[in-house]
Amino acid sequence: MTNSAIRLACRTSVASVLLLSGCGSLPTSGPSNSQVLDGTLSTNNPLGIKLVDLTPAVVQELRGQQERQMSIIDNLRTNAAVDRLGPGDVLAITIYEAGNGLFSPRKATSDTDAAPTGSTAENLPRLQVDRNGLIMVPYAGEIRVAGHTTTEVQRIIEDRLRDKTAQAQVLVSLVTNGSNIVYISGDVKASGRYPLSLAHERLLDIVALAGGPTHSPQDTLVKVDRHGQEATTSLTRVQTIPAENIAIEPQDRIQVDYLPRSYLSFGATGRVAQVQFDAATVSLAEAVARVGGLNDDRANPEAVFLFRYERPANAAALGVLPPGAPTSAAPAVPGTAPTGTPVIYKVNMREPQTFFAIQQFPMQDKDVIYIANAPTVQIYKFLQLIYTFATPAITARAVVQ
C-alpha cells in the first residue's frame, strides 16, 4: 500500500470518528420530534410555548369558540335616526299662501277689482344648515333645525308665519344629505360618501352601493370605525354570518382592503412553500395536501406540527392560557403580525382518527406547518457520509493490491 493510500485511509478513519461523535451535526431541515417536545417542556422556554395534541375533542372545543368580530362595533350602536337634519344638509323650502302672499303678493288691476283669491307658492333659495345647526327663513327668522326631521321643520316655520300671513303651508325637503352619511374607501369599485336612508342600511348594503369589492370576498377585509373604535373581519364572514352584517350609523367609516391570507410549510413535505388560501376556509388536511403531503422517504408521520399564535379565548378553552393573561382580545387581523399564546399542535398521522380531526381543523393566516424527519433519516445520512469518505480509500487499496 502506498503512502498516499495510507494517508487517505487515516483521514477516512479520523472523519469516521468525528461523525460517530456527533450525528447531531448532520444537515436537517429543522428540529426532530424529540427536540420539539423537549423544547416545550424545557424550563428554557422564554416564549411560553404550549404543546397540544390535536384530537377530535380539541377540534370540537375550538369550533365552539367562534366569536363575533363585529360585536365590538355593534355594542356601540346608538340607534341614531337617519332622518334627522344636521350641519351640511341642504334644504328646499316651498311656502304656500292663501290670497295675497307675503312672499308673492298680487296686486289688483283696478280700484274696483275684488281682493285676489286662490293661493301663491314661493320656492325659497336652497338653504344649507350651518355648523351651528341653524337656517335663516325670511319673516320666520333664525331656526334651529339640527336634530329635527323635515316634517318638524315645516311645523316650526308655519308657526313662525302664522301671524304674518294667512294659512301658510310649508313643504321642506332634503336636497343634499350632508350629515347622515357613511364613508367607504379602499378596494371597492366606487369609494365615496353615501347617504343613509330610512331603510337602515347594513354593512353589505354600503359595500354594494360602492360597487362591491374589487377582489375575491374571502381575502377581502372590512374594517368599520365608529367613534374611534374599530373592528375588522373578512367579507366572507359578513356574507355568511348574519350577526356580522351590522347596521350602519351616520359618520361610520368603512375601509375595504384586499389582504390575501397564506401559510408556510417546512420540513419533510412535498415542497417548502408559502401557500395562499384561495378559498374561504382551508382545513389542515387540505393545507398538507396542497404542499404534496408527507415525503415518504423522510417524514415522520407521528411528528406533524402546526405552529400558531392562538387567541386568548381558544387558549383558555384548551387550558394553555398563561396565568394572569387576559381572556379576551381584539380578533386577529389577517395580513398583520399574529399575536396571542404560542401553541404547537402535534398531529399523529399514524392514528386513523387524526384524519377526521384535521379535516375539521381550519387553518389561520400565518400558520406554519412543520413535518419532522423520521429518526432513520439521520442514520441514513450518516451512513452515506461514511460511504463517501470510505470509498476512495477502499478503491485506492484495491488498486495497490
LOTIFI-27573 format. One record per residue (C-alpha): residue in one letter; z, x, y. Coordinates in steps of 0.5 Angstrom, whole numbers, always signed. Each point is the difference from the previous one (the first is absolute). Layout:
residues N
code->A up->Z east->X north->Y;
...
***
This chain:
residues 401
code->M up->+0 east->+0 north->+0;
code->T up->-2 east->+3 north->+7;
code->N up->+5 east->+1 north->+6;
code->S up->-3 east->-6 north->+4;
code->A up->+0 east->-5 north->-6;
code->I up->+8 east->+2 north->-1;
code->R up->+1 east->-1 north->+8;
code->L up->-3 east->-6 north->-1;
code->A up->+4 east->-2 north->-5;
code->C up->+6 east->+2 north->+3;
code->R up->-2 east->-4 north->+6;
code->T up->-1 east->-6 north->-4;
code->S up->+7 east->+1 north->-3;
code->V up->+3 east->+0 north->+7;
code->A up->-4 east->-6 north->+2;
code->S up->+3 east->-4 north->-6;
code->V up->+7 east->+2 north->+1;
code->L up->-1 east->-2 north->+7;
code->L up->-3 east->-7 north->-2;
code->L up->+5 east->-1 north->-5;
code->S up->+6 east->+1 north->+5;
code->G up->-3 east->-6 north->+5;
code->C up->-4 east->-5 north->-2;
code->G up->+2 east->-4 north->+6;
code->S up->-4 east->+4 north->+4;
code->L up->-7 east->-2 north->-3;
code->P up->-4 east->-5 north->+4;
code->T up->+1 east->-7 north->+0;
code->S up->-1 east->-6 north->+5;
code->G up->+7 east->-2 north->+1;
code->P up->+7 east->-1 north->-3;
code->S up->+1 east->-1 north->-7;
code->N up->+3 east->-7 north->-3;
code->S up->+7 east->+4 north->+0;
code->Q up->-1 east->+3 north->+7;
code->V up->-1 east->-7 north->+3;
code->L up->+6 east->-2 north->-4;
code->D up->+5 east->+6 north->+2;
code->G up->-2 east->-1 north->+7;
code->T up->+2 east->-7 north->+1;
code->L up->+7 east->+2 north->-4;
code->S up->+1 east->+6 north->+3;
code->T up->+5 east->+1 north->+6;
code->N up->-5 east->+4 north->+4;
code->N up->-4 east->-7 north->+2;
code->P up->+0 east->+0 north->+7;
code->L up->-5 east->-6 north->+1;
code->G up->+5 east->-4 north->-5;
code->I up->-6 east->-2 north->-4;
code->K up->+2 east->-5 north->-5;
code->L up->-4 east->-1 north->-7;
code->V up->-1 east->-7 north->-3;
code->D up->-3 east->-1 north->-7;
code->L up->-6 east->-5 north->+1;
code->T up->+1 east->-6 north->-4;
code->P up->-2 east->-7 north->+0;
code->A up->+7 east->-2 north->+2;
code->V up->-1 east->+5 north->+6;
code->V up->-6 east->-3 north->+2;
code->Q up->+2 east->-7 north->+0;
code->E up->+6 east->+2 north->+4;
code->L up->-5 east->+3 north->+5;
code->R up->-4 east->-6 north->+0;
code->G up->+6 east->-5 north->+2;
code->Q up->+1 east->+5 north->+6;
code->Q up->-6 east->-2 north->+4;
code->E up->+1 east->-1 north->+8;
code->R up->-3 east->-4 north->+5;
code->Q up->-2 east->+5 north->+5;
code->M up->-2 east->-4 north->+6;
code->S up->+7 east->-3 north->+0;
code->I up->+2 east->+5 north->+5;
code->I up->-4 east->-4 north->+5;
code->D up->+1 east->-7 north->-3;
code->N up->+7 east->+1 north->+2;
code->L up->-1 east->+1 north->+7;
code->R up->-4 east->-7 north->+0;
code->T up->+2 east->-3 north->+7;
code->N up->-5 east->-6 north->-1;
code->A up->-3 east->+1 north->+7;
code->A up->-4 east->-6 north->+2;
code->V up->-7 east->+2 north->+1;
code->D up->-2 east->-6 north->+5;
code->R up->+5 east->+3 north->+5;
code->L up->-3 east->+3 north->+6;
code->G up->+1 east->+7 north->+3;
code->P up->-2 east->+5 north->+4;
code->G up->-7 east->+2 north->+0;
code->D up->-2 east->-7 north->-2;
code->V up->-6 east->-3 north->+4;
code->L up->+0 east->-8 north->+1;
code->A up->-5 east->-5 north->+2;
code->I up->+3 east->-6 north->+4;
code->T up->-3 east->-6 north->+2;
code->I up->+3 east->-5 north->+4;
code->Y up->-2 east->-8 north->+1;
code->E up->+2 east->-4 north->+5;
code->A up->-1 east->-8 north->+2;
code->G up->-3 east->-2 north->+6;
code->N up->+0 east->+5 north->+6;
code->G up->+1 east->+7 north->-3;
code->L up->+5 east->+5 north->+2;
code->F up->-5 east->+6 north->-3;
code->S up->-6 east->-4 north->+1;
code->P up->+0 east->-5 north->+6;
code->R up->-5 east->-5 north->+1;
code->K up->-2 east->-3 north->+7;
code->A up->-2 east->-7 north->+2;
code->T up->-7 east->-1 north->+2;
code->S up->+1 east->-4 north->+6;
code->D up->+6 east->-3 north->+3;
code->T up->-1 east->-7 north->-4;
code->D up->+0 east->+3 north->-6;
code->A up->+6 east->-1 north->-5;
code->A up->+4 east->+5 north->-3;
code->P up->-3 east->+4 north->-5;
code->T up->+1 east->-2 north->-7;
code->G up->-1 east->+4 north->-7;
code->S up->+3 east->+7 north->-1;
code->T up->-1 east->+7 north->+1;
code->A up->+0 east->+6 north->-4;
code->E up->+1 east->+7 north->+2;
code->N up->+0 east->+7 north->-4;
code->L up->+4 east->+5 north->+3;
code->P up->-2 east->+7 north->-1;
code->R up->+2 east->+4 north->-6;
code->L up->+8 east->+2 north->+1;
code->Q up->+3 east->+6 north->-4;
code->V up->+7 east->+0 north->-2;
code->D up->+3 east->+6 north->+4;
code->R up->+5 east->+4 north->-3;
code->N up->+6 east->-4 north->+2;
code->G up->-3 east->-6 north->-4;
code->L up->-2 east->-4 north->+7;
code->I up->-6 east->-3 north->+2;
code->M up->-2 east->-3 north->+7;
code->V up->-3 east->-7 north->+1;
code->P up->-2 east->-3 north->+7;
code->Y up->+5 east->-5 north->+2;
code->A up->+4 east->+1 north->-6;
code->G up->+3 east->+7 north->+2;
code->E up->+2 east->+5 north->-5;
code->I up->+1 east->-2 north->-7;
code->R up->+3 east->+4 north->-6;
code->V up->-4 east->-1 north->-6;
code->A up->+2 east->+5 north->-4;
code->G up->+4 east->-3 north->-7;
code->H up->-4 east->-7 north->+2;
code->T up->-5 east->-3 north->-4;
code->T up->-6 east->-2 north->+4;
code->T up->+2 east->-8 north->-1;
code->E up->+7 east->+2 north->+3;
code->V up->-4 east->+4 north->+6;
code->Q up->-4 east->-7 north->+1;
code->R up->+6 east->-4 north->+1;
code->I up->+3 east->+5 north->+5;
code->I up->-6 east->+0 north->+4;
code->E up->+0 east->-7 north->+0;
code->D up->+7 east->-1 north->+2;
code->R up->-1 east->+5 north->+6;
code->L up->-6 east->-4 north->+2;
code->R up->+3 east->-7 north->+0;
code->D up->+2 east->-1 north->+7;
code->K up->-6 east->+4 north->+3;
code->T up->-6 east->-4 north->-4;
code->A up->-1 east->-7 north->-3;
code->Q up->+0 east->+0 north->-8;
code->A up->-1 east->+7 north->-1;
code->Q up->-2 east->+2 north->-7;
code->V up->-1 east->+7 north->-2;
code->L up->-3 east->+4 north->-6;
code->V up->+2 east->+7 north->-2;
code->S up->-4 east->+4 north->-5;
code->L up->+1 east->+7 north->-2;
code->V up->-7 east->+4 north->+1;
code->T up->+3 east->+7 north->-2;
code->N up->+6 east->+2 north->-4;
code->G up->+3 east->+6 north->+2;
code->S up->+7 east->-1 north->-3;
code->N up->-1 east->-3 north->-6;
code->I up->-4 east->+6 north->-3;
code->V up->+0 east->+5 north->-6;
code->Y up->-3 east->+7 north->+0;
code->I up->-3 east->+2 north->-6;
code->S up->-3 east->+7 north->-1;
code->G up->-3 east->+5 north->-5;
code->D up->-4 east->+0 north->-6;
code->V up->-3 east->-7 north->+2;
code->K up->-6 east->-2 north->+2;
code->A up->+2 east->-3 north->+7;
code->S up->+6 east->+3 north->+3;
code->G up->+3 east->-4 north->+6;
code->R up->+4 east->-5 north->+3;
code->Y up->+0 east->-7 north->-4;
code->P up->+4 east->-6 north->+3;
code->L up->+4 east->-4 north->-5;
code->S up->+0 east->-8 north->+0;
code->L up->+4 east->-6 north->-3;
code->A up->-3 east->+2 north->-7;
code->H up->+5 east->+5 north->+0;
code->E up->-4 east->+6 north->-3;
code->R up->+3 east->+4 north->-5;
code->L up->-2 east->+8 north->-1;
code->L up->-6 east->-2 north->-5;
code->D up->-3 east->-4 north->+6;
code->I up->+1 east->+5 north->+5;
code->V up->-4 east->+5 north->-5;
code->A up->-5 east->-5 north->-1;
code->L up->-1 east->-1 north->+8;
code->A up->-1 east->+7 north->+0;
code->G up->-6 east->+0 north->-5;
code->G up->+4 east->+2 north->-6;
code->P up->+1 east->+8 north->-2;
code->T up->-5 east->+5 north->+0;
code->H up->+2 east->+3 north->-7;
code->S up->+3 east->-3 north->-6;
code->P up->+6 east->-4 north->+0;
code->Q up->+4 east->+4 north->-5;
code->D up->+0 east->+6 north->+4;
code->T up->+1 east->-3 north->+7;
code->L up->+7 east->+0 north->+3;
code->V up->+2 east->-6 north->+5;
code->K up->+6 east->+2 north->+5;
code->V up->+3 east->-5 north->+4;
code->D up->+4 east->+2 north->+6;
code->R up->+5 east->-5 north->+3;
code->H up->+5 east->+1 north->+6;
code->G up->+0 east->+8 north->-2;
code->Q up->+1 east->-2 north->-8;
code->E up->-6 east->+2 north->-5;
code->A up->-2 east->-2 north->-7;
code->T up->-5 east->+3 north->-4;
code->T up->-4 east->-3 north->-6;
code->S up->-6 east->+0 north->-4;
code->L up->-5 east->-5 north->+2;
code->T up->-1 east->-2 north->-7;
code->R up->+8 east->-2 north->-1;
code->V up->-1 east->-4 north->+6;
code->Q up->-6 east->-4 north->-3;
code->T up->+3 east->-1 north->-7;
code->I up->+8 east->-1 north->+2;
code->P up->+0 east->-6 north->+5;
code->A up->+7 east->+2 north->+3;
code->E up->-3 east->+7 north->+2;
code->N up->-5 east->-4 north->+5;
code->I up->+5 east->-1 north->+5;
code->A up->-1 east->-5 north->+6;
code->I up->-2 east->+4 north->+6;
code->E up->+3 east->-1 north->+7;
code->P up->-2 east->+2 north->+7;
code->Q up->+0 east->+7 north->+2;
code->D up->+0 east->+2 north->-7;
code->R up->-5 east->+7 north->-1;
code->I up->-3 east->+1 north->-7;
code->Q up->-3 east->+6 north->-2;
code->V up->-5 east->+1 north->-6;
code->D up->-1 east->+7 north->-3;
code->Y up->-4 east->+2 north->-6;
code->L up->+4 east->+5 north->-4;
code->P up->-2 east->+1 north->-7;
code->R up->+5 east->+1 north->-5;
code->S up->+0 east->+6 north->-5;
code->Y up->+4 east->+3 north->-6;
code->L up->+0 east->+7 north->-2;
code->S up->-1 east->+2 north->-8;
code->F up->+2 east->+7 north->-2;
code->G up->+1 east->+4 north->-7;
code->A up->-3 east->-2 north->-7;
code->T up->-4 east->-5 north->+3;
code->G up->-8 east->-1 north->-1;
code->R up->+0 east->+2 north->+7;
code->V up->+4 east->+2 north->+6;
code->A up->-2 east->-4 north->+6;
code->Q up->+2 east->-4 north->+6;
code->V up->-2 east->-7 north->-2;
code->Q up->-1 east->-6 north->+5;
code->F up->+3 east->-7 north->-3;
code->D up->-7 east->-4 north->+2;
code->A up->+4 east->-6 north->-2;
code->A up->+5 east->-5 north->+2;
code->T up->+5 east->+3 north->-5;
code->V up->+0 east->+5 north->-6;
code->S up->+4 east->+1 north->-5;
code->L up->+3 east->+6 north->-3;
code->A up->-5 east->-1 north->-6;
code->E up->-6 east->+0 north->+4;
code->A up->+2 east->+6 north->+4;
code->V up->+1 east->+4 north->-6;
code->A up->-7 east->-2 north->-3;
code->R up->-3 east->+1 north->+7;
code->V up->+1 east->+7 north->-1;
code->G up->-2 east->+1 north->-7;
code->G up->+6 east->-2 north->-4;
code->L up->+4 east->+6 north->-3;
code->N up->-3 east->+6 north->-2;
code->D up->+0 east->+0 north->-8;
code->D up->+0 east->+8 north->+0;
code->R up->+6 east->+1 north->+5;
code->A up->+4 east->-7 north->+1;
code->N up->+7 east->-1 north->-2;
code->P up->+0 east->-8 north->-1;
code->E up->+7 east->+0 north->+1;
code->A up->+0 east->+3 north->+7;
code->V up->-4 east->-4 north->+4;
code->F up->+4 east->+0 north->+7;
code->L up->-1 east->-4 north->+6;
code->F up->+3 east->+2 north->+7;
code->R up->+1 east->-5 north->+5;
code->Y up->+5 east->-1 north->+6;
code->E up->+3 east->-6 north->-1;
code->R up->+2 east->-5 north->+5;
code->P up->+8 east->-2 north->+0;
code->A up->-1 east->-7 north->-3;
code->N up->-3 east->+3 north->-6;
code->A up->+4 east->+6 north->+0;
code->A up->+6 east->-5 north->+0;
code->A up->-3 east->-4 north->-6;
code->L up->-1 east->+6 north->-4;
code->G up->+7 east->+3 north->+1;
code->V up->-2 east->+6 north->+3;
code->L up->+1 east->-1 north->+8;
code->P up->+4 east->+6 north->+3;
code->P up->+8 east->-2 north->+2;
code->G up->+0 east->-3 north->+7;
code->A up->-7 east->+0 north->+1;
code->P up->-3 east->-7 north->+3;
code->T up->-2 east->-5 north->-5;
code->S up->-6 east->-3 north->+5;
code->A up->-5 east->+4 north->+4;
code->A up->-7 east->-2 north->+3;
code->P up->-5 east->+0 north->-5;
code->A up->-4 east->+6 north->-1;
code->V up->-7 east->+0 north->+4;
code->P up->-6 east->+2 north->-4;
code->G up->-3 east->+6 north->+2;
code->T up->+6 east->+4 north->+3;
code->A up->+5 east->+5 north->-3;
code->P up->+4 east->-4 north->-5;
code->T up->+8 east->-1 north->+1;
code->G up->+6 east->-2 north->-5;
code->T up->+3 east->+2 north->-6;
code->P up->-4 east->+6 north->-4;
code->V up->-1 east->-3 north->-7;
code->I up->-3 east->+2 north->-6;
code->Y up->-3 east->-5 north->-5;
code->K up->+0 east->+3 north->-7;
code->V up->-5 east->-3 north->-5;
code->N up->+0 east->+1 north->-7;
code->M up->-7 east->-2 north->-2;
code->R up->+1 east->+1 north->-8;
code->E up->+4 east->-7 north->+1;
code->P up->-5 east->-6 north->-1;
code->Q up->+5 east->-4 north->+5;
code->T up->-2 east->+5 north->+5;
code->F up->-7 east->-2 north->+0;
code->F up->+2 east->-7 north->+2;
code->A up->+5 east->+2 north->+6;
code->I up->-5 east->+5 north->+3;
code->Q up->-5 east->-6 north->+0;
code->Q up->+5 east->-4 north->+5;
code->F up->+3 east->+6 north->+4;
code->P up->-4 east->+0 north->+7;
code->M up->-2 east->+7 north->+3;
code->Q up->+2 east->+1 north->+7;
code->D up->-3 east->+4 north->+6;
code->K up->+1 east->+8 north->-1;
code->D up->+3 east->-1 north->-7;
code->V up->-1 east->+7 north->-4;
code->I up->-2 east->+0 north->-8;
code->Y up->+2 east->+6 north->-4;
code->I up->-1 east->+1 north->-7;
code->A up->+3 east->+6 north->-3;
code->N up->-3 east->+5 north->-5;
code->A up->+2 east->-1 north->-8;
code->P up->+5 east->+6 north->-2;
code->T up->-5 east->+2 north->-5;
code->V up->-5 east->+2 north->+6;
code->Q up->+4 east->+5 north->+3;
code->I up->+1 east->+3 north->-7;
code->Y up->-8 east->+0 north->-1;
code->K up->-1 east->+3 north->+7;
code->F up->+5 east->+6 north->-2;
code->L up->-4 east->+1 north->-7;
code->Q up->-6 east->+0 north->+4;
code->L up->+2 east->+6 north->+5;
code->I up->+3 east->+4 north->-6;
code->Y up->-7 east->-1 north->-4;
code->T up->-4 east->+2 north->+7;
code->F up->+5 east->+6 north->+0;
code->A up->+0 east->+2 north->-7;
code->T up->-8 east->-1 north->-2;
code->P up->-2 east->+6 north->+4;
code->A up->+5 east->+5 north->-4;
code->I up->-2 east->-3 north->-7;
code->T up->-7 east->+1 north->+2;
code->A up->+1 east->+7 north->+2;
code->R up->+4 east->+1 north->-6;
code->A up->-5 east->-3 north->-5;
code->V up->-6 east->+5 north->+4;
code->V up->+4 east->+6 north->-1;
code->Q up->+2 east->-1 north->-7;
***
